[in-house]
Amino acid sequence: MIGVTFGLAMDYQVFLVTRIREAYLKAGERDDVDRLRAVHESTVEGFAQGARVVTAAAIIMIAVFIAFLDQPLPFIQIFGFALGVAVLFDAFFIRMALVPATMYILGRSTWWMPRWLDRILPEVDVEGTELEKEHA
């Protein structure tokens, strides 16, 4: 049960933080925005975009797990109830409240990375920013 909950939580985290990161990169390219304001704006904008996906996915998963309550085996009922409550708590309280609030409060520290680690890690364009620039 913990593994399933963790997997779903990471999906929601990716949905939400990817949108925030995309908004941060776009805000950082503008000349009229300083870095701290870019972080705050991107957190709000990215959350507004990603929240719809997370909400829809969470509601679907909660409905699926609640459907397990109609099964005759008590173990399946308990499993469905526990996963439904876990998804509800994680998606709405952790991913949609705690994570964006923490990112907003941390400001520029949200995207800080040590220089030595930045040199070691490969440059991966998950959001497709370079591809968008290429085709624009």
N, C-alpha and C positions, 0 to 999 in steps of 0.2 A: 504494500500500500504506500509506503514511504517512497519507493522508487517511482511509482506512477505519479504521485503528487509532485515529486521533484522534477520529473520530466515535463509535466504540464506547466509548472512554475517557470522553468527555463524557457519554454515556448513563449509564454506571456512576457517574460523579461526581454526576449529578443524582439518581439513585436513592438514593444513600447520603446525600448532604448534605441533601436534602429531608427525609428522616426525622430526621436530627439537628436540623435547624432546627425542625421541628414539635415535637420533644421539648423543645428549648430554649425555645420560646415558651410551651409548657404549663408548664414548670418555673418560668419567670419570673413566671407569674401566681400561683403559690403564695406564701403569706406566710412559710412556715417555711424557705424555701431562700434563701441568699444568692446573689449573682450568680455567683461563682466555682464554688460547688458546683453551681449550675444548669447551668453549661457542662459540668462533668465528668459529671454525671448524664445530661445530654442526649446527650453524645457516646457514652457507653456504651449507653444505651437506643436511640438512633437507629441506632447501628451494629448492634445486635442485631436490629433490625427490617429494616434495609436490606440486611444481609449475605445474607439468604436470597435476595432478589431478584437481587442481583449475582452470587451463586454460581450460581444456576440459569441466568441469562442467559449467564454466562461458560462454563459447561459446555456449554450448547447451541451457542454460537458455536464453541467449540473442537472439538466433535464435527463440526460442519459443515465447518470448515476442514480437519480431519484427513481427512475424506472426499475432499478434493481430491487426496490422495496416491495414490488409486487410478486417477487419470486418466492417459491415455497421454502427454500433452504434459508435458515436463519443466518448462516455465514455470509451468503450472498447479500442478504438484506443489510447486515451490519457493514459489509464492505461498501455497498452502494451509498449508504447513509454517510459513512465516514469520508468517503471520497467526495461526495457532494458538498459536505460541510468544509472539507479541506480546500476544495477549489473555490468555494464562495469566500472563505477567509483570505486565501492567498491572492486571488485575482482582485478582489475589491479593496481589501484593507492593506495588503502588503504592496502589490504591484501598482495599484491605482492611487494609493494615498502615501504610503511611506517612502517608496522609491523616488517618485517625482519631487516630493517635499525635501528629501535629503539631497537630491541633485540640485535643487534650487538653492538650498541653504549653503551647500559646499561651493557653489559658484564655479570659479575657474579651476578649483581643485578637482572637480568632477572628471575633467578630461586630462589631468596632469599625468605624465609618465616620465620616469627617470630617463635621462639621456642615454645611459648605457643600455637600457632595455630597448629604447627606441631604435638604437643602431643595430641591435641583434635581431629584432623582429622584422619579418618581411613586410613590405608595403602591400597590403591586401585591400582592394577597393570593393568591399562587400556591397556598399550602397550603389555602386555604378556611377559615381560622380565623374570619373574620367571618361567613361563611355558617353555620358550625356554631353560633356564638353566636346568630345570628338564629333558627335552627330549634330551639334547645334549650329 
